Amino acid sequence: MNTFEEFQTLAAKVPLALRNDRDRIKFPVSGLQEETGKIGGLLAKAFASGRFSLTLEQRTELQDRFADILWYVALLSREAGIGMQAVATHCIAQLQVRKRKLDPDRR
């Protein structure tokens, strides 16, 4: 099983065009913006009937978009000196805090 750290090491093998600091930040930030826009469009189509329903093709495309987003996050977190496992651990801690704050009747 691969770990987030192994994924981040592999993901960090970026194109040679991203040699300077500005491009190593600008590229993944732009990519995140583009991918989230694509997800918004895809989900809008899935809700077009009034019910949320994804086709197999839409599910595959959504998985592709999520994979690209994960890659961009790996690039940015590496540039910031933050390991992906640390991000995941932090996310879990945040979710636990949020869960305690939720009204049990609204879950």
N, C-alpha and C positions, 0 to 999 in steps of 0.2 A: 504494500500500500504506500502510495506517495504521500509525503507530508507537505504542508504549506511551504516549509523552508525549501524543500526540493523543487516545488513548483516555482517559487520565487527565483531560485538560481537559474532554472531553465528559462523562465520568462524574461530575465534580465539580459539575455543574449539579444540585444537590440540591434537594429541596423546600424551600419557604420555612419550613416548620415546623421545619427544622433550623437555626435561627438561633443557638442558643447552643452553647457549647463542649461541654457535657455531652451534648446530643442528637446532635451531630455525631460523637461517639465511641460513644455508647450504641447508636444506630441500626445502624451497620454491624457492631458486635460482636454484637448480638442477631441480626442477619441471618445472619452467618457461622455462629453456633450452630444456627440453624434450618435453614439449607441443608445443613450437614454431617449433621444428623439425617435429613433427607430422603434424602440420598445413601446413608446407612447403611441405611435402610429399603428403598430401591430395590435396592441391591446384595444385601441379604438375600433378596429375592424372586428375583433373578437366580441366586442360588446354591441356591435351594430344591430343585432336582432333584439336587443334588450336583455338578453341573457349572456352570461360569460361562457363562451364555447370556443375552444381552440381546435383547429384541425390538426392532423398529424404534421402537416407541413408547417403550420404556425408554431407548434410546439418545438419542432426542430430549429426553426429560425430563432425562437425565443432562447433556446439553449445556446445557440451560436452567439447571440447578443450578450447573454450572461457570461459566457466564456471570454468574450472580448473585454467586457467590463472587468472581469477578474484579472485579466492580463494587464490592463491599464492600471488597476489598483496596485498590482505587484510592482510595476515599474515605478510608480510614484512613491510607494512606501519604501522601496529600496533606496531611492534618491534621498528620502528623508531619514534613512538609517533605522527604519522600523521593520522588523521581521513580520512576515505574514502570520506566523503563529501568534505573535504578540498582538496583532490586530484582531485575530479570531478570539483570543483569550479576553481581550478588552471588550469585544462585542458581547461575549457571553456574560461578563460582569454587568455590562449596561442593561442587557435583557433581564437579568435577575433583579436589578434595581427597579426597572420599569414594571416588571410583573408584580412586585410587592405593592406598587402604587396603584395598580388597577383595581377598579371596583369589581368584586367577584360576580356581581349581578350583570355585568356588561360583557363578560367573556364569552 
